[in-house]
Amino acid sequence: MSIPLLAVALLVSGVIGAALSAAVASSGAAVPVAGWLSGIVLLALAGVLLALGLPMRRYLRESEERRLTPTLAPRRHQLDLPTAYRTILLARSAAITGAIVAGLFAGQALHLAGPGGGDLVRAILPTAFAALGGLVLGIVGIIVERWGTLPPEDGGSAADTEGTTA
């Protein structure tokens, strides 16, 4: 997953969030705000993704240790390929979702803090907390996806120097 691509998604969705909030406010309607539960749910999703990614990290770390110091001892950690693949796909989707959600809520919170004139405790803080939850989800998605990157093979071609995803 490309971090610059995620940064662009974050910025674009932030502009969209602020513009939509301004459009709703200019029409005379109340700007809908995120509740505290939105941020809590996003943080819970980040925790679940982290818990799903840890076995993959342990397995790949043990594989690296076995490559450096070969042993006949049985493996301590097991992982099947379909589970690793699904975890990486979940991590990628979480990174994209986290960037978009963080941008939308951050744009909305900036609008409420500026010309929107929102209430600090009932509008701005919960929306900013939801933006923070989206940002955490995106960062955890990037980290877990990087945990699934296989090291380059020894003796491979020059094109294999970046490593592949499990």
N, C-alpha and C positions, 0 to 999 in steps of 0.2 A: 504494500500500500504506500502510495506516494504521499509524504507529509506535505509538500507544497500543494498538491491537489486537495488535500483535506483543509489546508489553510484557506484556499480559494473558496471552497464550499462553505467554510465557516464565515468568511467575510461576505460572500454573496447572500447567504441566508440571513446574516445580521442586517444587511441593508434592506432585504425583503421584510424582515420582522419589524424594523423601524418604520418602513414605508406603509405597511399594512396597519400598524398601530396608529400612525398619523392619519391614514385614510378613514379608519373607523372613528377616530376622535373628531375629525373634521365634519363627518356626517351627523354628528350630534349624539351618537351612541356611546355607551360606556365601553372602554377598551377592556376586553376580557384578559384576566391575568391568571398566571399559573399559581396553583396552590402549593403548599409545602409538600404535599404527597407526590407531586410530579418529580421533585428533586430526590425524594426518598426512593421512589421507584427506580429512577435512573441510577442512583448509587447502588441499589440492590442488584440491578442487572449487571453493573460493573463487578460487584462481588461474586456473582454467579459465574461470570465469564472468567474471572481470575481463578476461581476454584476449578473450573473446567480446564484451564490452561496449565495449572501446576503439574499434573501428571505428565503432560507432554514435555514440559521443561525438565522434569526429573529424568525422564527416559532419555532425552537427547543429551543431557549432561552425563548420565551414566555411559552412554554410547561413546562420548568423547573420552571419558576416563578409560574405557576399555580399549579405545584405539591407541591411546598413549601408553598404557600398561596392560597388555593382553593378559587375560586370566581365564581359567576354566571354571571358575565359580559360577553358579547360576545367577541370572540377572535378578536384581532387587526390584526393579520396576518393569512392568509390562504395559504395552500400548499397542492397540491394533490400528492399522492404517485408516480404515473408515472413520474411526473416532477422531483421529488426529486431523483428518481432512475436514470433517464437520466442524471441529473446533476452530480451525483456521478460517473457514468460511464465516462462522459466527463472529469471529474476531474482526474480520474485514467489514462485515455488515454493521457491527457495533461501532467501529471507527467512523464509518460514513454517517450513520445515524446520530452518533454523539456530536459530530461536527455540525451537522445541519440543525439539530435540536438546540445545541449551545448557541449557535448563531441567531436562530429565531428568538429564543428567550432573551439573549443579550441585547439584541436590537430593540425588543419590546421594553426591556428594563431601562435602556438608555432613553428611549422615548418618554417613558413614565417619569424618569428622573429629571429630564430636561423640560421641554415645552408641554409634555403631557400632564405635569403637575400631579402625579399619583401620590397616594398615601404611602409613607415609607414602610410602615409595618405591615399593612394589609395588601400592598401591591408591589412595591419595588423589591423588598427583601425576598419574598417568596419566588418572584420571577427571576431574580439574580441567583437564588439558590438552585432553581431548576436549570439555569444556564450553566452553573458550576457542575451540577450533576451530569449534564450532557457532555461537558468538557472532560470530566473524569472518565465517563464511559468511552469517549473517543480515545483518550490516552491509554486506557487499559486495553482497548481493542488493538491499538498499535503495538503495545508491549507483547500481548499474547500472540499476535501474528508473527512478531519477530522471534518469539520463542520457538515457533514451528519451522524456522528456516534451517535447513540442513547445511552443514559446513561443506565447502567444495571438496570434491574427491581428489585424492592424491594422484598425480600423473595424468590428470585430465587435460583437456584443451584449454586454451586461453579464454574461451567463451564461458567456461564453467567456474570462473573465479569468484562470482558473486554468491554462489550457493543457490540451492533450490528450496522450494517450500515442500514440507512433508505432505 
